């Protein structure tokens, strides 16, 4: 589901992908791996928000 959200946000913003070698699914896995602070392989709302606030590349993807 996160991969679908990333793909749709990229399309809406008119951006393909910041890193051309990453598919939305790869990017979603990278985000989960990086932002999952409690190690449960799931992102809570707070983990996602904190991760986005601290990652400039993802902020570029999410903002128009």
C-alpha positions as CSV (number, residue, x, y, z in Angstrom):
1,X,0.0,0.0,0.0
2,X,2.8,2.4,0.8
3,X,4.3,1.7,-2.6
4,X,1.0,2.7,-4.3
5,X,0.8,5.9,-2.3
6,X,4.4,6.8,-3.2
7,X,3.6,6.2,-6.9
8,X,0.5,8.2,-6.9
9,X,2.1,11.2,-5.0
10,X,4.9,11.2,-7.6
11,X,2.4,11.2,-10.5
12,X,0.3,13.9,-9.0
13,X,3.4,16.1,-8.3
14,X,4.6,15.5,-11.9
15,X,7.8,13.7,-10.7
16,X,8.8,10.4,-11.9
17,X,11.1,9.2,-9.1
18,X,13.9,11.1,-7.4
19,X,16.2,8.1,-7.8
20,X,15.5,6.5,-11.1
21,X,16.8,3.1,-10.0
22,X,14.1,2.7,-7.3
23,X,10.6,1.5,-8.0
24,X,7.8,2.7,-5.7
25,X,7.9,-0.8,-4.1
26,X,11.7,-0.5,-3.5
27,X,11.2,3.0,-2.1
28,X,8.5,1.8,0.2
29,X,10.7,-1.0,1.5
30,X,13.5,1.5,2.0
31,X,11.2,3.8,3.9
32,X,9.9,1.1,6.2
33,X,13.4,-0.2,6.8
34,X,14.7,3.3,7.7
35,X,11.8,4.7,9.6
36,X,10.6,1.6,11.6
37,X,12.2,2.5,14.9
38,X,10.6,-0.2,17.0
39,X,11.6,-3.0,14.6
40,X,8.1,-4.5,14.0
41,X,8.4,-4.2,10.2
42,X,5.3,-1.8,10.2
43,X,5.2,2.0,10.2
44,X,3.1,3.7,12.8
45,X,1.7,7.1,12.0
46,X,4.3,8.7,14.3
47,X,7.2,6.8,12.8
48,X,6.2,7.9,9.3
49,X,5.8,11.6,10.3
50,X,9.1,11.6,12.2
51,X,10.8,9.9,9.3
52,X,9.4,12.4,6.8
53,X,10.4,15.4,8.9
54,X,14.0,14.1,9.1
55,X,14.4,13.0,5.4
56,X,14.9,15.8,2.9
57,X,14.7,13.5,-0.1
58,X,11.3,12.1,1.0
59,X,10.0,15.6,1.7
60,X,10.9,16.6,-1.9
61,X,8.8,13.6,-3.1
62,X,5.8,14.5,-0.9
63,X,5.7,18.2,-1.5
64,X,4.4,19.9,-4.7
